[in-house]
Amino acid sequence: MELISIITNAFQTFACSAGTCIDSVDGIVPFTFEASSQIDSVFSYFAPYKYIIAVTLGWLIAQLLKCILHSICHKANLFEVFFTSGGMPSSHTAVVVSITTLIGLSEGFDTAIFGLASAIMLVVVYDAVKVRKSVGDQAELIHELLKEQKSEINPPKIVRGHRVSEAIVGAALGVIIGVAVFLLTK
């Protein structure tokens, strides 16, 4: 019973500070909660920037997840991991899928802009999974050859691509972010 009293007092304090005081009637505490309209006004303020928000969140959340997963599996400098390509999940995929999802939900799935976003999404995901993965594998082989030959040539930078599973997780993350931004800025 004491816990209920503490929770009730907390709600009363919060509601009164939001401009709606709570009256107690027969031990039941009816109250009007005004915070939802305040939260709605905050999100509506950011609604014009929803596309930028989706892109930023897609990249930021994917990179943070990558750091967390990498720190669990490997001992590495998290700052370096945050700014490298490759790994789980694909931030490239999360970014393009989040913006494509948001465009589809906001503008319609039958619009030209959604078609353009889908085409760009397919190119970026294909590049991440096929092209950059292949280039990264080739760079690793060149590093090995240069090391075997004891060459003085500077080796190329190794750019990591993504496995299909990493792109799928990035796509799922992108859909979640796109839907969340759509719902919150509606």
DAVENUR-V812960 format. One record per residue. N is the residue number from 1. RES is the residue in one small letter. SS is DSSP state (H for helix, E for strand, - for the rest). OMEGA is omega in whole degrees, -180 to 180 (999 if undefined). D_FIRST is the distance of its C-alpha to the first C-alpha in whole Angstrom. Layout:
n;res;ss;omega;d_first
N;RES;SS;OMEGA;D_FIRST
N;RES;SS;OMEGA;D_FIRST
This chain:
n;res;ss;omega;d_first
1;m;-;-180;0
2;e;H;179;4
3;l;H;179;5
4;i;H;178;5
5;s;H;179;6
6;i;H;180;9
7;i;H;179;10
8;t;H;178;11
9;n;H;178;13
10;a;H;178;14
11;f;H;179;16
12;q;H;-180;17
13;t;H;-179;19
14;f;H;-177;20
15;a;H;179;21
16;c;H;178;22
17;s;H;178;24
18;a;-;176;26
19;g;-;180;27
20;t;-;-180;25
21;c;-;-176;22
22;i;-;175;19
23;d;E;179;19
24;s;E;179;16
25;v;E;178;17
26;d;-;177;16
27;g;-;178;12
28;i;E;-175;13
29;v;E;175;14
30;p;E;177;18
31;f;-;176;19
32;t;-;-176;23
33;f;-;-176;23
34;e;-;-174;26
35;a;H;-178;26
36;s;H;178;28
37;s;H;177;31
38;q;H;178;31
39;i;H;178;31
40;d;H;-179;33
41;s;H;177;36
42;v;H;-179;36
43;f;H;179;37
44;s;H;175;39
45;y;H;-178;41
46;f;H;-177;41
47;a;H;179;43
48;p;H;-177;46
49;y;H;-172;46
50;k;H;-179;44
51;y;H;177;47
52;i;H;179;47
53;i;H;-180;44
54;a;H;179;44
55;v;H;-178;47
56;t;H;179;45
57;l;H;178;42
58;g;H;-179;44
59;w;H;-175;46
60;l;H;-179;43
61;i;H;179;41
62;a;H;-180;44
63;q;H;177;45
64;l;H;176;42
65;l;H;178;41
66;k;H;178;45
67;c;H;-179;44
68;i;H;-179;41
69;l;H;-179;43
70;h;H;179;46
71;s;H;177;44
72;i;H;-175;42
73;c;H;-174;46
74;h;-;171;48
75;k;-;-179;48
76;a;-;176;50
77;n;-;-176;49
78;l;H;178;47
79;f;H;178;48
80;e;H;-179;52
81;v;H;-178;50
82;f;H;-176;48
83;f;-;177;51
84;t;-;177;53
85;s;-;-179;54
86;g;-;178;53
87;g;-;-176;50
88;m;-;-8;47
89;p;-;178;46
90;s;-;179;49
91;s;H;176;48
92;h;H;-179;52
93;t;H;180;50
94;a;H;-179;47
95;v;H;-175;48
96;v;H;178;51
97;v;H;179;49
98;s;H;-179;46
99;i;H;178;48
100;t;H;178;50
101;t;H;-180;47
102;l;H;178;46
103;i;H;179;49
104;g;H;-179;49
105;l;H;-176;46
106;s;H;-173;47
107;e;H;-179;51
108;g;-;-179;51
109;f;-;180;52
110;d;-;-178;56
111;t;-;179;57
112;a;H;-178;59
113;i;H;176;57
114;f;H;177;55
115;g;H;178;58
116;l;H;179;59
117;a;H;179;55
118;s;H;179;56
119;a;H;179;59
120;i;H;179;58
121;m;H;-180;55
122;l;H;179;57
123;v;H;-178;60
124;v;H;-179;57
125;v;H;178;56
126;y;H;179;59
127;d;H;-178;60
128;a;H;-175;57
129;v;H;-174;57
130;k;H;-171;61
131;v;H;-178;63
132;r;H;177;61
133;k;H;179;60
134;s;H;179;64
135;v;H;178;65
136;g;H;178;63
137;d;H;179;64
138;q;H;179;68
139;a;H;177;67
140;e;H;178;65
141;l;H;178;69
142;i;H;177;71
143;h;H;180;69
144;e;H;179;70
145;l;H;180;73
146;l;H;179;74
147;k;H;179;72
148;e;H;-177;75
149;q;-;-177;78
150;k;-;-177;77
151;s;-;177;77
152;e;-;-178;77
153;i;-;176;76
154;n;-;-179;72
155;p;-;179;70
156;p;-;177;68
157;k;-;178;65
158;i;-;178;62
159;v;-;-176;60
160;r;-;173;58
161;g;-;-178;57
162;h;-;168;55
163;r;-;-180;54
164;v;H;-180;54
165;s;H;179;50
166;e;H;178;49
167;a;H;179;51
168;i;H;178;48
169;v;H;176;45
170;g;H;178;46
171;a;H;178;47
172;a;H;177;44
173;l;H;179;42
174;g;H;178;44
175;v;H;180;43
176;i;H;-179;39
177;i;H;179;40
178;g;H;179;42
179;v;H;-179;40
180;a;H;179;37
181;v;H;178;39
182;f;H;-178;41
183;l;H;-177;37
184;l;H;-178;36
185;t;-;-178;39
186;k;-;999;40
